[in-house]
Amino acid sequence: MAAIAALPLGGCEGTSIGNPPGATGAQIQLGLQGRVVGASARGGALPDAGVVGGEESSPVVLDEVWLAFGDASLLAAGHCGADGGQPPGDDVGAFAAELVSGRVLPARPVWSRPADEGYCQLRTRLDGASAAVAGAPAGLEGVTLFARGKRLDGVPLEARVALPAEVARGSEAAAFSLGSGAVGMVLVFDFDDWFLPEPLAAAAVEGGRILIDSTHNAPIAASISAAVPPSARLFRDDDRDGRHDEAAEREELGY
């Protein structure tokens, strides 16, 4: 499998949406980013190029990758079973994330919870039909994923994909604790399986660019739609910078 190159990840501080942080207990902040699996990151940043599966080329260079989220819930242990349901007031509402820079609009989700509570799942809903998030790009309107970049041969690429789906990391059998005070998690999407070399090489080029949506290169759009939800991984974010440090923050949560 070929790797995917992306621009370096920049820092981004956010304020709470959903439940406001309290004076006691745990204030849990969620960061979001994309990564290239197996590639060496520099200081926690996304690599300019990566090597996966022994291949030293990249099918696409990504400039920006946006996902629209309808909501997100952090479920306490005991609420992830079939009859557990969702704790009332847990939904943080709609937000959008740019996975290359780590930017989140209107801000990174924050939950205020009792100290040392146990958790079994982070559950998010990918939904472009949600109310538009202020500041999100026009390309994200009406869809769930909007990406811009170029194929390795320099042909510009733009993808607009609707993928209403749920992303869930965790289970009742793998409860985890985050501790107390200000703590962090980061939801990381692995780009490797989103844009595959063979379909991109055969993609139709119209007007000097590759369009990927429901009517242009539709099989590639369908492949991306299927690949996004299972590509998510949840990690502890010890320094709360909203990014995954592959060298230091290796604990995967809720697997």
C-alpha positions in Angstrom: 0.0 0.0 0.0 1.3 3.4 -0.9 1.4 6.2 1.7 -0.3 9.5 1.6 1.5 12.8 2.0 0.0 15.6 4.0 1.1 19.1 5.2 2.5 19.4 8.8 0.0 19.5 11.6 -0.3 22.9 13.3 -1.3 23.5 16.9 -4.8 24.6 17.7 -6.2 25.5 21.1 -10.0 25.4 21.6 -12.6 26.3 24.1 -15.5 24.1 25.2 -18.6 23.3 23.4 -21.3 21.1 24.9 -21.0 20.7 28.7 -18.8 23.5 30.1 -15.8 22.5 32.3 -16.5 22.5 36.0 -14.3 23.5 38.9 -13.8 19.9 40.0 -13.7 16.5 38.4 -12.3 15.9 34.9 -12.4 18.2 31.9 -11.8 16.1 28.9 -10.9 17.7 25.6 -11.0 16.0 22.2 -8.6 16.7 19.4 -8.9 15.4 15.8 -6.3 14.7 13.1 -5.4 12.6 10.2 -2.2 10.6 9.8 -0.2 8.3 7.6 0.2 4.9 9.3 3.8 3.7 9.6 5.3 7.0 8.6 7.8 8.6 11.0 6.3 11.8 12.4 8.6 14.8 13.2 7.8 16.1 16.7 4.2 14.9 16.6 3.6 16.5 13.2 2.1 14.7 10.2 4.8 13.7 7.7 5.5 15.3 4.4 5.8 11.9 2.9 5.5 8.3 4.3 6.3 4.8 3.5 3.8 2.0 4.1 4.0 -1.5 2.9 7.4 -1.0 1.4 6.3 1.4 -1.3 8.1 4.7 -1.5 5.5 6.8 -3.4 2.3 8.5 -2.5 -0.9 8.5 -4.6 -2.0 11.9 -3.3 -0.8 15.0 -1.5 -3.5 16.3 0.8 -3.7 20.1 1.5 -6.9 20.0 3.5 -9.4 17.3 4.7 -12.6 18.3 6.4 -15.1 16.1 8.2 -18.5 17.3 9.4 -19.7 15.8 12.7 -23.3 15.9 13.8 -22.5 15.2 17.4 -20.1 13.3 19.7 -20.7 11.5 23.0 -18.3 10.1 25.6 -20.0 7.2 27.2 -19.4 6.2 30.8 -18.8 2.5 31.6 -22.1 0.7 31.8 -23.7 2.7 29.0 -22.2 0.9 25.9 -24.3 -2.3 26.1 -27.3 -2.9 23.9 -29.6 -1.6 26.7 -27.2 1.0 28.1 -28.4 4.0 26.1 -26.8 7.4 26.0 -26.3 9.4 29.2 -28.6 12.5 29.0 -26.8 15.8 28.2 -23.7 14.1 26.8 -24.0 15.2 23.2 -21.7 18.1 22.3 -23.5 19.0 19.1 -22.3 19.7 15.6 -18.7 20.6 14.8 -16.3 20.3 11.9 -12.6 19.3 11.9 -9.8 19.9 9.4 -7.6 16.8 9.8 -4.4 18.1 8.3 -4.1 21.2 10.5 -6.0 19.8 13.5 -8.4 22.8 13.4 -11.8 22.3 14.9 -14.8 24.5 14.5 -16.4 26.1 16.6 -13.9 24.5 19.0 -12.6 21.2 20.3 -15.4 19.3 22.2 -15.0 19.3 25.9 -16.8 17.1 28.5 -17.0 17.9 32.2 -17.1 14.6 34.1 -16.6 13.2 37.7 -13.0 12.6 38.6 -11.6 9.1 37.6 -14.8 8.0 35.9 -14.5 4.9 33.7 -15.4 5.1 30.0 -16.3 2.5 27.5 -16.8 4.4 24.2 -16.4 7.6 22.2 -19.2 7.8 19.7 -19.4 10.3 16.9 -21.9 10.8 14.1 -20.5 11.9 10.7 -23.3 13.9 9.1 -23.1 16.6 6.5 -26.9 17.2 6.9 -26.3 18.9 10.2 -26.6 22.6 10.6 -23.6 24.3 8.9 -20.7 25.1 11.2 -19.7 28.8 11.0 -16.3 29.2 9.3 -16.3 25.8 7.6 -15.4 25.8 3.9 -18.2 26.1 1.3 -17.0 22.7 -0.1 -18.2 20.9 3.0 -21.8 22.2 2.6 -24.2 19.3 2.1 -21.6 16.6 2.4 -19.6 14.9 5.1 -16.1 14.9 3.7 -14.4 17.7 1.7 -10.7 17.2 0.6 -8.4 19.1 -1.7 -4.9 18.1 -2.9 -3.2 16.7 -5.9 -2.3 13.4 -7.4 1.4 12.5 -7.4 1.7 13.6 -11.0 0.4 17.1 -10.1 -3.2 16.8 -11.2 -5.4 18.7 -8.7 -7.9 16.6 -6.8 -11.1 17.5 -5.0 -13.4 15.1 -3.1 -16.9 15.8 -1.8 -18.4 12.7 -0.2 -21.6 12.2 1.7 -21.1 9.5 4.3 -23.7 9.6 7.1 -22.2 7.1 9.5 -21.3 6.5 13.1 -17.8 6.2 14.3 -17.5 4.3 17.6 -14.3 3.4 19.5 -14.6 1.2 22.5 -16.7 -1.5 24.1 -18.1 -2.5 27.4 -15.3 -5.1 27.7 -12.5 -2.5 27.3 -13.4 0.3 29.8 -10.7 2.9 30.3 -10.0 5.7 32.7 -8.6 9.2 31.9 -8.0 10.4 35.4 -9.0 13.8 36.8 -8.3 17.5 36.1 -7.6 18.6 32.5 -7.1 15.5 30.3 -7.1 14.9 26.6 -8.0 12.4 23.9 -7.3 12.6 20.2 -9.4 10.8 17.5 -7.0 9.9 14.6 -8.1 9.0 11.1 -5.7 6.9 9.1 -5.6 8.3 5.6 -3.9 5.2 4.0 -7.0 3.4 2.9 -9.0 6.5 1.8 -7.2 7.2 -1.5 -5.8 4.1 -3.1 -3.2 4.2 -5.9 -4.9 2.0 -8.5 -8.3 3.8 -8.6 -6.6 7.2 -8.5 -4.4 6.2 -11.4 -7.5 5.4 -13.5 -9.6 8.3 -12.3 -11.3 10.4 -14.9 -9.8 13.9 -15.3 -12.2 16.7 -16.2 -11.3 20.3 -16.8 -7.8 19.5 -15.7 -8.7 18.1 -12.3 -10.0 14.9 -10.6 -13.4 15.4 -9.1 -14.7 12.7 -6.7 -18.3 12.9 -5.7 -21.6 11.1 -6.4 -21.5 11.7 -10.2 -17.7 12.0 -10.9 -15.5 9.0 -10.1 -18.4 7.7 -8.1 -16.7 4.3 -7.3 -13.8 6.1 -5.6 -16.3 8.2 -3.6 -18.0 4.9 -2.5 -14.7 3.4 -1.5 -13.8 6.5 0.6 -17.2 6.4 2.2 -16.7 2.8 3.3 -13.1 3.4 4.5 -13.5 6.4 6.7 -15.4 5.1 9.8 -13.2 2.0 10.4 -10.0 4.1 9.9 -10.6 6.0 13.2 -8.4 5.3 16.3 -8.6 6.9 19.7 -5.5 7.8 21.7 -4.6 9.5 25.0 -3.5 13.1 24.5 -1.2 13.6 27.5 -0.2 17.2 26.6 -3.6 18.2 25.4 -2.3 19.8 22.2 -4.9 18.1 20.1 -2.5 16.0 18.1 -1.2 12.4 18.4 2.5 12.1 19.3 3.3 8.7 17.8 6.5 8.4 19.8 5.1 9.2 23.3 1.3 8.9 23.2 0.9 5.2 22.3 -2.0 4.2 24.5 -4.9 3.4 22.3 -8.2 3.9 24.1 -11.4 1.9 23.8 -10.1 -0.9 21.5 
